[in-house]
Each structure stands twice: as structure tokens, then as C-alpha cells.
Amino acid sequence: MSESDAEAQHNSIATKAFTVEVAYATPEKQVIIEMCVAPGTCLEQAIEQSEICRDFPEIDLSKNKVGIFGKLAKKSLELKPGDRIEVYRPLIADPKEVRRKREAEGKRMKKGGGEKSSL
């Protein structure tokens, strides 16, 4: 393969669209939208292109946190093939405060999150 053929193949790969998923969930409903995006697409652009905000008007990208595979990410992050973009809902309760309250009430949690039985 000549150098120009190798460069042409590299450019062809670099311009191919790839698949990502955009996910959002409420207690009542979970939606995962699979879509193709162009190389260089950032997280926020993919969310907008997915039109998920049409189905969930409560999503406000200026307020909602987003991530990829459970890890917070900047909305400007460039996507990679196979990424699952997640739009997170605001927390209803502060986990630290819930823990303090449970401790004050004398409750203990076992490993895994369920209440510890007193046998």
C-alpha cells in the first residue's frame, strides 16, 4: 500500500459516522436512543440531535449534569464510537444528609444498601 493510499484510508476512517446512545430515565420511563454521529461531535451536540428533550421537556442542558457510562463528563467532550451518553436528573435528597439522618435514628446499613437485619 502506498503512502497516499494509506493516507486516503485514514481520512476515510476519520470521516465515517459512528453509533452512540443517549439515555435518560425517570422513575416511570427509561429511554435509550441509538444514533449515528459524525466524528468531532461533542456530547451536547449529540443530546440535541437525539431530540430527547422533546420527549422530556424537564431536561435543561444548562442545569442537568451529563456523563458517559456513569461518569460525569463535560458537555464539550468529543464522543467516541459506542459511547452511552447519560443525562442525569437532579438529586431529590443529599446522600450525605440521608446517611446522617439514618445514623441519628440508630439504623445501620448492611453491605449492598439494604437495612441490616438484627438477628
N, CA, C and O atoms as CSV, one atom per row, in Angstrom:
chain,resi,resn,atom,element,x,y,z
A,1,MET,N,N,0.856,-1.167,0.000
A,1,MET,CA,C,0.000,0.000,0.000
A,1,MET,C,C,0.903,1.231,0.000
A,1,MET,O,O,1.818,1.346,0.815
A,2,SER,N,N,0.632,2.135,-0.916
A,2,SER,CA,C,1.453,3.343,-0.997
A,2,SER,C,C,1.082,4.307,0.111
A,2,SER,O,O,0.054,4.162,0.773
A,3,GLU,N,N,1.948,5.298,0.297
A,3,GLU,CA,C,1.700,6.292,1.346
A,3,GLU,C,C,0.413,7.062,1.093
A,3,GLU,O,O,-0.320,7.358,2.037
A,4,SER,N,N,0.122,7.392,-0.163
A,4,SER,CA,C,-1.099,8.139,-0.480
A,4,SER,C,C,-2.334,7.274,-0.254
A,4,SER,O,O,-3.374,7.787,0.159
A,5,ASP,N,N,-2.239,5.943,-0.523
A,5,ASP,CA,C,-3.360,5.034,-0.256
A,5,ASP,C,C,-3.627,4.939,1.247
A,5,ASP,O,O,-4.779,4.947,1.682
A,6,ALA,N,N,-2.561,4.851,2.029
A,6,ALA,CA,C,-2.703,4.769,3.478
A,6,ALA,C,C,-3.334,6.044,4.025
A,6,ALA,O,O,-4.183,5.986,4.915
A,7,GLU,N,N,-2.925,7.188,3.499
A,7,GLU,CA,C,-3.497,8.462,3.948
A,7,GLU,C,C,-4.966,8.554,3.570
A,7,GLU,O,O,-5.777,9.036,4.362
A,8,ALA,N,N,-5.323,8.102,2.374
A,8,ALA,CA,C,-6.717,8.126,1.931
A,8,ALA,C,C,-7.571,7.220,2.807
A,8,ALA,O,O,-8.695,7.573,3.163
A,9,GLN,N,N,-7.030,6.042,3.156
A,9,GLN,CA,C,-7.773,5.127,4.029
A,9,GLN,C,C,-7.965,5.737,5.407
A,9,GLN,O,O,-9.050,5.631,5.977
A,10,HIS,N,N,-6.931,6.376,5.958
A,10,HIS,CA,C,-7.029,7.020,7.259
A,10,HIS,C,C,-8.079,8.132,7.228
A,10,HIS,O,O,-8.885,8.245,8.152
A,11,ASN,N,N,-8.078,8.950,6.180
A,11,ASN,CA,C,-9.058,10.038,6.058
A,11,ASN,C,C,-10.467,9.489,5.929
A,11,ASN,O,O,-11.413,10.075,6.455
A,12,SER,N,N,-10.618,8.358,5.230
A,12,SER,CA,C,-11.929,7.732,5.076
A,12,SER,C,C,-12.460,7.268,6.431
A,12,SER,O,O,-13.633,7.467,6.745
A,13,ILE,N,N,-11.591,6.649,7.230
A,13,ILE,CA,C,-11.983,6.182,8.560
A,13,ILE,C,C,-12.333,7.363,9.453
A,13,ILE,O,O,-13.293,7.295,10.222
A,14,ALA,N,N,-11.570,8.439,9.361
A,14,ALA,CA,C,-11.764,9.598,10.228
A,14,ALA,C,C,-13.060,10.342,9.918
A,14,ALA,O,O,-13.535,11.114,10.751
A,15,THR,N,N,-13.646,10.123,8.726
A,15,THR,CA,C,-14.859,10.852,8.368
A,15,THR,C,C,-16.103,9.982,8.443
A,15,THR,O,O,-17.194,10.452,8.121
A,16,LYS,N,N,-15.972,8.737,8.856
A,16,LYS,CA,C,-17.127,7.847,8.945
A,16,LYS,C,C,-17.916,8.126,10.216
A,16,LYS,O,O,-17.353,8.310,11.295
A,17,ALA,N,N,-19.238,8.152,10.057
A,17,ALA,CA,C,-20.115,8.312,11.214
A,17,ALA,C,C,-20.030,7.054,12.080
A,17,ALA,O,O,-19.695,5.976,11.588
A,18,PHE,N,N,-20.330,7.199,13.352
A,18,PHE,CA,C,-20.326,6.062,14.261
A,18,PHE,C,C,-21.537,6.145,15.180
A,18,PHE,O,O,-22.203,7.177,15.263
A,19,THR,N,N,-21.806,5.049,15.863
A,19,THR,CA,C,-23.005,4.931,16.694
A,19,THR,C,C,-22.714,5.278,18.153
A,19,THR,O,O,-21.691,4.882,18.711
A,20,VAL,N,N,-23.643,6.028,18.759
A,20,VAL,CA,C,-23.632,6.311,20.192
A,20,VAL,C,C,-25.068,6.151,20.691
A,20,VAL,O,O,-26.004,6.044,19.898
A,21,GLU,N,N,-25.225,6.137,21.996
A,21,GLU,CA,C,-26.559,6.076,22.598
A,21,GLU,C,C,-26.736,7.275,23.514
A,21,GLU,O,O,-25.787,7.741,24.144
A,22,VAL,N,N,-27.974,7.768,23.578
A,22,VAL,CA,C,-28.332,8.831,24.514
A,22,VAL,C,C,-29.403,8.252,25.432
A,22,VAL,O,O,-30.429,7.760,24.963
A,23,ALA,N,N,-29.160,8.313,26.751
A,23,ALA,CA,C,-30.065,7.686,27.712
A,23,ALA,C,C,-30.574,8.694,28.732
A,23,ALA,O,O,-29.850,9.590,29.168
A,24,TYR,N,N,-31.849,8.522,29.104
A,24,TYR,CA,C,-32.454,9.329,30.164
A,24,TYR,C,C,-33.524,8.470,30.813
A,24,TYR,O,O,-34.206,7.700,30.137
A,25,ALA,N,N,-33.670,8.604,32.123
A,25,ALA,CA,C,-34.658,7.787,32.826
A,25,ALA,C,C,-35.365,8.604,33.893
A,25,ALA,O,O,-34.771,9.456,34.555
A,26,THR,N,N,-36.641,8.318,34.037
A,26,THR,CA,C,-37.435,8.823,35.152
A,26,THR,C,C,-37.891,7.585,35.921
A,26,THR,O,O,-37.678,6.467,35.450
A,27,PRO,N,N,-38.508,7.749,37.082
A,27,PRO,CA,C,-38.995,6.553,37.784
A,27,PRO,C,C,-40.011,5.753,36.957
A,27,PRO,O,O,-40.157,4.546,37.151
A,28,GLU,N,N,-40.705,6.422,36.046
A,28,GLU,CA,C,-41.745,5.764,35.264
A,28,GLU,C,C,-41.268,5.243,33.913
A,28,GLU,O,O,-41.858,4.307,33.371
A,29,LYS,N,N,-40.211,5.835,33.361
A,29,LYS,CA,C,-39.863,5.549,31.978
A,29,LYS,C,C,-38.357,5.677,31.742
A,29,LYS,O,O,-37.712,6.574,32.285
A,30,GLN,N,N,-37.804,4.776,30.929
A,30,GLN,CA,C,-36.398,4.853,30.537
A,30,GLN,C,C,-36.341,4.852,29.021
A,30,GLN,O,O,-37.020,4.066,28.361
A,31,VAL,N,N,-35.511,5.754,28.470
A,31,VAL,CA,C,-35.367,5.838,27.019
A,31,VAL,C,C,-33.886,5.785,26.665
A,31,VAL,O,O,-33.066,6.480,27.266
A,32,ILE,N,N,-33.558,4.959,25.689
A,32,ILE,CA,C,-32.207,4.911,25.135
A,32,ILE,C,C,-32.348,5.075,23.634
A,32,ILE,O,O,-32.982,4.261,22.961
A,33,ILE,N,N,-31.751,6.135,23.123
A,33,ILE,CA,C,-31.833,6.434,21.695
A,33,ILE,C,C,-30.479,6.117,21.059
A,33,ILE,O,O,-29.456,6.692,21.430
A,34,GLU,N,N,-30.491,5.210,20.116
A,34,GLU,CA,C,-29.265,4.884,19.386
A,34,GLU,C,C,-29.230,5.755,18.138
A,34,GLU,O,O,-30.229,5.881,17.430
A,35,MET,N,N,-28.072,6.354,17.875
A,35,MET,CA,C,-27.978,7.258,16.734
A,35,MET,C,C,-26.567,7.284,16.171
A,35,MET,O,O,-25.609,6.905,16.844
A,36,CYS,N,N,-26.454,7.733,14.940
A,36,CYS,CA,C,-25.149,7.900,14.299
A,36,CYS,C,C,-24.754,9.367,14.379
A,36,CYS,O,O,-25.577,10.260,14.178
A,37,VAL,N,N,-23.490,9.595,14.674
A,37,VAL,CA,C,-22.956,10.959,14.733
A,37,VAL,C,C,-21.677,11.021,13.914
A,37,VAL,O,O,-21.026,10.005,13.665
A,38,ALA,N,N,-21.337,12.215,13.506
A,38,ALA,CA,C,-20.109,12.434,12.742
A,38,ALA,C,C,-18.925,12.552,13.690
A,38,ALA,O,O,-19.092,12.957,14.840
A,39,PRO,N,N,-17.739,12.205,13.225
A,39,PRO,CA,C,-16.545,12.417,14.042
A,39,PRO,C,C,-16.453,13.891,14.446
A,39,PRO,O,O,-16.771,14.782,13.658
A,40,GLY,N,N,-16.018,14.132,15.672
A,40,GLY,CA,C,-15.903,15.504,16.162
A,40,GLY,C,C,-17.153,15.995,16.871
A,40,GLY,O,O,-17.166,17.108,17.398
A,41,THR,N,N,-18.215,15.176,16.894
A,41,THR,CA,C,-19.444,15.559,17.589
A,41,THR,C,C,-19.191,15.547,19.089
A,41,THR,O,O,-18.601,14.605,19.618
A,42,CYS,N,N,-19.640,16.595,19.771
A,42,CYS,CA,C,-19.470,16.637,21.224
A,42,CYS,C,C,-20.733,16.123,21.902
A,42,CYS,O,O,-21.777,15.964,21.270
A,43,LEU,N,N,-20.619,15.874,23.168
A,43,LEU,CA,C,-21.692,15.311,23.975
A,43,LEU,C,C,-22.977,16.141,23.863
A,43,LEU,O,O,-24.048,15.583,23.624
A,44,GLU,N,N,-22.884,17.448,24.031
A,44,GLU,CA,C,-24.070,18.308,23.989
A,44,GLU,C,C,-24.732,18.284,22.608
A,44,GLU,O,O,-25.959,18.273,22.511
A,45,GLN,N,N,-23.935,18.276,21.553
A,45,GLN,CA,C,-24.486,18.228,20.201
A,45,GLN,C,C,-25.275,16.941,19.983
A,45,GLN,O,O,-26.346,16.962,19.376
A,46,ALA,N,N,-24.750,15.828,20.474
A,46,ALA,CA,C,-25.431,14.545,20.309
A,46,ALA,C,C,-26.762,14.540,21.055
A,46,ALA,O,O,-27.754,14.021,20.543
A,47,ILE,N,N,-26.794,15.111,22.259
A,47,ILE,CA,C,-28.047,15.177,23.015
A,47,ILE,C,C,-29.074,15.994,22.242
A,47,ILE,O,O,-30.237,15.603,22.142
A,48,GLU,N,N,-28.648,17.118,21.699
A,48,GLU,CA,C,-29.561,17.961,20.920
A,48,GLU,C,C,-30.036,17.230,19.668
A,48,GLU,O,O,-31.220,17.287,19.337
A,49,GLN,N,N,-29.137,16.546,18.970
A,49,GLN,CA,C,-29.504,15.817,17.756
A,49,GLN,C,C,-30.460,14.668,18.055
A,49,GLN,O,O,-31.281,14.311,17.210
A,50,SER,N,N,-30.363,14.090,19.240
A,50,SER,CA,C,-31.231,12.966,19.603
A,50,SER,C,C,-32.686,13.400,19.796
A,50,SER,O,O,-33.600,12.578,19.728
A,51,GLU,N,N,-32.890,14.685,20.035
A,51,GLU,CA,C,-34.225,15.262,20.299
A,51,GLU,C,C,-34.895,14.644,21.530
A,51,GLU,O,O,-36.123,14.614,21.623
A,52,ILE,N,N,-34.096,14.158,22.461
A,52,ILE,CA,C,-34.644,13.559,23.679
A,52,ILE,C,C,-35.380,14.603,24.520
A,52,ILE,O,O,-36.298,14.270,25.269
A,53,CYS,N,N,-34.973,15.857,24.390
A,53,CYS,CA,C,-35.621,16.940,25.144
A,53,CYS,C,C,-37.072,17.143,24.710
A,53,CYS,O,O,-37.876,17.696,25.461
A,54,ARG,N,N,-37.402,16.699,23.507
A,54,ARG,CA,C,-38.782,16.801,23.031
A,54,ARG,C,C,-39.690,15.888,23.855
A,54,ARG,O,O,-40.817,16.256,24.186
A,55,ASP,N,N,-39.183,14.678,24.188
A,55,ASP,CA,C,-39.959,13.724,24.984
A,55,ASP,C,C,-39.903,14.018,26.480
A,55,ASP,O,O,-40.803,13.641,27.230
A,56,PHE,N,N,-38.832,14.696,26.906
A,56,PHE,CA,C,-38.639,15.013,28.321
A,56,PHE,C,C,-38.339,16.507,28.456
A,56,PHE,O,O,-37.177,16.893,28.576
A,57,PRO,N,N,-39.371,17.349,28.438
A,57,PRO,CA,C,-39.146,18.799,28.483
A,57,PRO,C,C,-38.488,19.278,29.777
A,57,PRO,O,O,-38.019,20.414,29.842
A,58,GLU,N,N,-38.444,18.430,30.807
A,58,GLU,CA,C,-37.797,18.822,32.062
A,58,GLU,C,C,-36.275,18.858,31.938
A,58,GLU,O,O,-35.596,19.402,32.809
A,59,ILE,N,N,-35.734,18.281,30.860
A,59,ILE,CA,C,-34.282,18.314,30.649
A,59,ILE,C,C,-33.876,19.732,30.280
A,59,ILE,O,O,-34.394,20.316,29.328
A,60,ASP,N,N,-32.949,20.268,31.044
A,60,ASP,CA,C,-32.395,21.592,30.780
A,60,ASP,C,C,-30.880,21.437,30.769
A,60,ASP,O,O,-30.255,21.308,31.822
A,61,LEU,N,N,-30.298,21.450,29.581
A,61,LEU,CA,C,-28.864,21.171,29.472
A,61,LEU,C,C,-27.995,22.215,30.159
A,61,LEU,O,O,-26.803,21.984,30.364
A,62,SER,N,N,-28.570,23.358,30.519
A,62,SER,CA,C,-27.781,24.332,31.279
A,62,SER,C,C,-27.732,23.951,32.759
A,62,SER,O,O,-26.905,24.471,33.508
A,63,LYS,N,N,-28.628,23.033,33.187
A,63,LYS,CA,C,-28.682,22.625,34.594
A,63,LYS,C,C,-28.373,21.143,34.809
A,63,LYS,O,O,-27.650,20.795,35.743
A,64,ASN,N,N,-28.909,20.269,33.960
A,64,ASN,CA,C,-28.714,18.835,34.142
A,64,ASN,C,C,-27.254,18.454,33.920
A,64,ASN,O,O,-26.602,18.949,33.001
A,65,LYS,N,N,-26.756,17.570,34.774
A,65,LYS,CA,C,-25.415,17.035,34.593
A,65,LYS,C,C,-25.508,15.898,33.576
A,65,LYS,O,O,-26.550,15.261,33.424
A,66,VAL,N,N,-24.403,15.662,32.891
A,66,VAL,CA,C,-24.349,14.601,31.890
A,66,VAL,C,C,-23.093,13.783,32.091
A,66,VAL,O,O,-22.142,14.224,32.737
A,67,GLY,N,N,-23.100,12.588,31.532
A,67,GLY,CA,C,-21.929,11.743,31.649
A,67,GLY,C,C,-21.897,10.687,30.576
A,67,GLY,O,O,-22.795,10.594,29.739
A,68,ILE,N,N,-20.849,9.893,30.615
A,68,ILE,CA,C,-20.696,8.770,29.697
A,68,ILE,C,C,-20.423,7.535,30.541
A,68,ILE,O,O,-19.466,7.496,31.316
A,69,PHE,N,N,-21.266,6.538,30.384
A,69,PHE,CA,C,-21.148,5.283,31.132
A,69,PHE,C,C,-21.007,5.518,32.633
A,69,PHE,O,O,-20.146,4.915,33.273
A,70,GLY,N,N,-21.839,6.383,33.201
A,70,GLY,CA,C,-21.871,6.584,34.641
A,70,GLY,C,C,-20.821,7.511,35.206
A,70,GLY,O,O,-20.745,7.674,36.424
A,71,LYS,N,N,-20.012,8.122,34.367
A,71,LYS,CA,C,-19.000,9.062,34.852
A,71,LYS,C,C,-19.315,10.447,34.317
A,71,LYS,O,O,-19.538,10.627,33.120
A,72,LEU,N,N,-19.332,11.430,35.220
A,72,LEU,CA,C,-19.607,12.794,34.796
A,72,LEU,C,C,-18.639,13.224,33.703
A,72,LEU,O,O,-17.458,12.876,33.722
A,73,ALA,N,N,-19.166,13.992,32.749
A,73,ALA,CA,C,-18.340,14.463,31.643
A,73,ALA,C,C,-18.766,15.879,31.272
A,73,ALA,O,O,-19.896,16.293,31.528
A,74,LYS,N,N,-17.848,16.602,30.671
A,74,LYS,CA,C,-18.158,17.945,30.191
A,74,LYS,C,C,-18.983,17.837,28.924
A,74,LYS,O,O,-18.800,16.918,28.126
A,75,LYS,N,N,-19.888,18.779,28.746
A,75,LYS,CA,C,-20.746,18.764,27.566
A,75,LYS,C,C,-19.952,18.978,26.281
A,75,LYS,O,O,-20.439,18.677,25.191
A,76,SER,N,N,-18.742,19.494,26.402
A,76,SER,CA,C,-17.904,19.746,25.230
A,76,SER,C,C,-17.028,18.552,24.856
A,76,SER,O,O,-16.267,18.626,23.891
A,77,LEU,N,N,-17.126,17.454,25.606
A,77,LEU,CA,C,-16.301,16.274,25.355
A,77,LEU,C,C,-16.617,15.676,23.980
A,77,LEU,O,O,-17.782,15.487,23.630
A,78,GLU,N,N,-15.585,15.386,23.219
A,78,GLU,CA,C,-15.759,14.764,21.907
A,78,GLU,C,C,-16.060,13.281,22.095
A,78,GLU,O,O,-15.392,12.595,22.869
A,79,LEU,N,N,-17.065,12.798,21.386
A,79,LEU,CA,C,-17.517,11.425,21.543
A,79,LEU,C,C,-16.650,10.426,20.794
A,79,LEU,O,O,-15.965,10.757,19.827
A,80,LYS,N,N,-16.708,9.171,21.288
A,80,LYS,CA,C,-16.020,8.053,20.652
A,80,LYS,C,C,-17.076,7.018,20.263
A,80,LYS,O,O,-18.157,6.990,20.851
A,81,PRO,N,N,-16.780,6.178,19.293
A,81,PRO,CA,C,-17.745,5.139,18.904
A,81,PRO,C,C,-18.167,4.289,20.100
A,81,PRO,O,O,-17.334,3.863,20.900
A,82,GLY,N,N,-19.468,4.051,20.206
A,82,GLY,CA,C,-20.003,3.194,21.259
A,82,GLY,C,C,-20.296,3.880,22.575
A,82,GLY,O,O,-20.772,3.228,23.505
A,83,ASP,N,N,-20.028,5.184,22.691
A,83,ASP,CA,C,-20.302,5.893,23.952
A,83,ASP,C,C,-21.800,5.873,24.270
A,83,ASP,O,O,-22.638,5.968,23.373
A,84,ARG,N,N,-22.120,5.748,25.559
A,84,ARG,CA,C,-23.510,5.901,26.021
A,84,ARG,C,C,-23.569,7.184,26.833
A,84,ARG,O,O,-23.015,7.275,27.928
A,85,ILE,N,N,-24.242,8.157,26.280
A,85,ILE,CA,C,-24.394,9.461,26.923
A,85,ILE,C,C,-25.582,9.364,27.874
A,85,ILE,O,O,-26.648,8.879,27.495
A,86,GLU,N,N,-25.401,9.820,29.095
A,86,GLU,CA,C,-26.471,9.771,30.088
A,86,GLU,C,C,-26.772,11.181,30.575
A,86,GLU,O,O,-25.867,11.938,30.927
A,87,VAL,N,N,-28.051,11.521,30.588
A,87,VAL,CA,C,-28.498,12.798,31.130
A,87,VAL,C,C,-29.044,12.490,32.518
A,87,VAL,O,O,-29.951,11.672,32.668
A,88,TYR,N,N,-28.488,13.148,33.532
A,88,TYR,CA,C,-28.852,12.847,34.918
A,88,TYR,C,C,-29.900,13.812,35.441
A,88,TYR,O,O,-29.878,15.006,35.143
A,89,ARG,N,N,-30.820,13.267,36.230
A,89,ARG,CA,C,-31.814,14.101,36.914
A,89,ARG,C,C,-31.188,14.661,38.180
A,89,ARG,O,O,-30.260,14.069,38.731
A,90,PRO,N,N,-31.696,15.811,38.648
A,90,PRO,CA,C,-31.172,16.350,39.914
A,90,PRO,C,C,-31.503,15.401,41.067
A,90,PRO,O,O,-32.524,14.713,41.043
A,91,LEU,N,N,-30.630,15.373,42.072
A,91,LEU,CA,C,-30.885,14.552,43.252
A,91,LEU,C,C,-32.056,15.123,44.039
A,91,LEU,O,O,-32.194,16.339,44.173
A,92,ILE,N,N,-32.887,14.244,44.550
A,92,ILE,CA,C,-34.011,14.681,45.376
A,92,ILE,C,C,-33.532,14.958,46.792
A,92,ILE,O,O,-33.988,15.906,47.432
A,93,ALA,N,N,-32.615,14.135,47.281
A,93,ALA,CA,C,-32.084,14.294,48.636
A,93,ALA,C,C,-30.569,14.192,48.598
A,93,ALA,O,O,-30.009,13.461,47.782
A,94,ASP,N,N,-29.920,14.912,49.466
A,94,ASP,CA,C,-28.469,14.856,49.580
A,94,ASP,C,C,-28.086,13.535,50.248
A,94,ASP,O,O,-28.483,13.293,51.388
A,95,PRO,N,N,-27.328,12.677,49.569
A,95,PRO,CA,C,-26.981,11.369,50.135
A,95,PRO,C,C,-26.287,11.463,51.494
A,95,PRO,O,O,-26.506,10.613,52.357
A,96,LYS,N,N,-25.456,12.481,51.692
A,96,LYS,CA,C,-24.774,12.629,52.987
A,96,LYS,C,C,-25.769,12.943,54.095
A,96,LYS,O,O,-25.647,12.440,55.212
A,97,GLU,N,N,-26.749,13.774,53.780
A,97,GLU,CA,C,-27.763,14.139,54.772
A,97,GLU,C,C,-28.629,12.925,55.115
A,97,GLU,O,O,-28.965,12.717,56.281
A,98,VAL,N,N,-28.989,12.134,54.123
A,98,VAL,CA,C,-29.785,10.928,54.359
A,98,VAL,C,C,-29.018,9.978,55.265
A,98,VAL,O,O,-29.601,9.387,56.173
A,99,ARG,N,N,-27.714,9.823,55.029
A,99,ARG,CA,C,-26.879,8.946,55.852
A,99,ARG,C,C,-26.827,9.438,57.294
A,99,ARG,O,O,-26.945,8.655,58.236
A,100,ARG,N,N,-26.645,10.763,57.452
A,100,ARG,CA,C,-26.605,11.327,58.814
A,100,ARG,C,C,-27.918,11.093,59.548
A,100,ARG,O,O,-27.917,10.741,60.728
A,101,LYS,N,N,-29.029,11.286,58.861
A,101,LYS,CA,C,-30.345,11.097,59.474
A,101,LYS,C,C,-30.536,9.637,59.879
A,101,LYS,O,O,-31.036,9.348,60.967
A,102,ARG,N,N,-30.140,8.728,59.005
A,102,ARG,CA,C,-30.280,7.301,59.305
A,102,ARG,C,C,-29.433,6.940,60.522
A,102,ARG,O,O,-29.870,6.175,61.383
A,103,GLU,N,N,-28.227,7.488,60.591
A,103,GLU,CA,C,-27.343,7.225,61.725
A,103,GLU,C,C,-27.943,7.776,63.012
A,103,GLU,O,O,-27.882,7.129,64.057
A,104,ALA,N,N,-28.521,8.968,62.937
A,104,ALA,CA,C,-29.127,9.584,64.119
A,104,ALA,C,C,-30.309,8.761,64.623
A,104,ALA,O,O,-30.597,8.746,65.820
A,105,GLU,N,N,-30.992,8.076,63.702
A,105,GLU,CA,C,-32.129,7.236,64.096
A,105,GLU,C,C,-31.671,5.858,64.571
A,105,GLU,O,O,-32.494,5.036,64.974
A,106,GLY,N,N,-30.370,5.605,64.527
A,106,GLY,CA,C,-29.838,4.341,65.018
A,106,GLY,C,C,-29.910,3.206,64.020
A,106,GLY,O,O,-29.714,2.047,64.386
A,107,LYS,N,N,-30.191,3.523,62.748
A,107,LYS,CA,C,-30.261,2.469,61.729
A,107,LYS,C,C,-28.893,2.281,61.115
A,107,LYS,O,O,-28.128,3.230,60.943
A,108,ARG,N,N,-28.599,1.028,60.787
A,108,ARG,CA,C,-27.331,0.712,60.117
A,108,ARG,C,C,-27.648,0.034,58.804
A,108,ARG,O,O,-28.661,-0.652,58.668
A,109,MET,N,N,-26.779,0.233,57.849
A,109,MET,CA,C,-26.965,-0.390,56.543
A,109,MET,C,C,-25.968,-1.535,56.395
A,109,MET,O,O,-24.812,-1.426,56.804
A,110,LYS,N,N,-26.428,-2.617,55.812
A,110,LYS,CA,C,-25.504,-3.706,55.501
A,110,LYS,C,C,-24.874,-3.434,54.146
A,110,LYS,O,O,-25.326,-2.557,53.410
A,111,LYS,N,N,-23.866,-4.161,53.827
A,111,LYS,CA,C,-23.195,-4.021,52.540
A,111,LYS,C,C,-24.215,-4.316,51.429
A,111,LYS,O,O,-24.901,-5.337,51.474
A,112,GLY,N,N,-24.314,-3.437,50.448
A,112,GLY,CA,C,-25.256,-3.648,49.365
A,112,GLY,C,C,-26.449,-2.735,49.443
A,112,GLY,O,O,-27.251,-2.713,48.509
A,113,GLY,N,N,-26.609,-1.980,50.509
A,113,GLY,CA,C,-27.635,-0.950,50.575
A,113,GLY,C,C,-28.908,-1.293,51.317
A,113,GLY,O,O,-29.654,-0.377,51.662
A,114,GLY,N,N,-29.206,-2.561,51.587
A,114,GLY,CA,C,-30.414,-2.901,52.332
A,114,GLY,C,C,-30.200,-2.695,53.817
A,114,GLY,O,O,-29.062,-2.636,54.284
A,115,GLU,N,N,-31.294,-2.584,54.564
A,115,GLU,CA,C,-31.142,-2.422,56.001
A,115,GLU,C,C,-30.593,-3.691,56.624
A,115,GLU,O,O,-30.942,-4.795,56.207
A,116,LYS,N,N,-29.744,-3.537,57.609
A,116,LYS,CA,C,-29.114,-4.685,58.277
A,116,LYS,C,C,-30.138,-5.316,59.226
A,116,LYS,O,O,-30.774,-4.641,60.035
A,117,SER,N,N,-30.266,-6.615,59.094
A,117,SER,CA,C,-31.200,-7.298,59.981
A,117,SER,C,C,-30.568,-7.495,61.357
A,117,SER,O,O,-29.348,-7.600,61.486
A,118,SER,N,N,-31.401,-7.542,62.360
A,118,SER,CA,C,-30.887,-7.696,63.729
A,118,SER,C,C,-31.198,-9.100,64.221
A,118,SER,O,O,-32.175,-9.322,64.937
A,119,LEU,N,N,-30.358,-10.037,63.827
A,119,LEU,CA,C,-30.538,-11.444,64.240
A,119,LEU,C,C,-29.723,-11.759,65.440
A,119,LEU,O,O,-29.750,-12.891,65.925
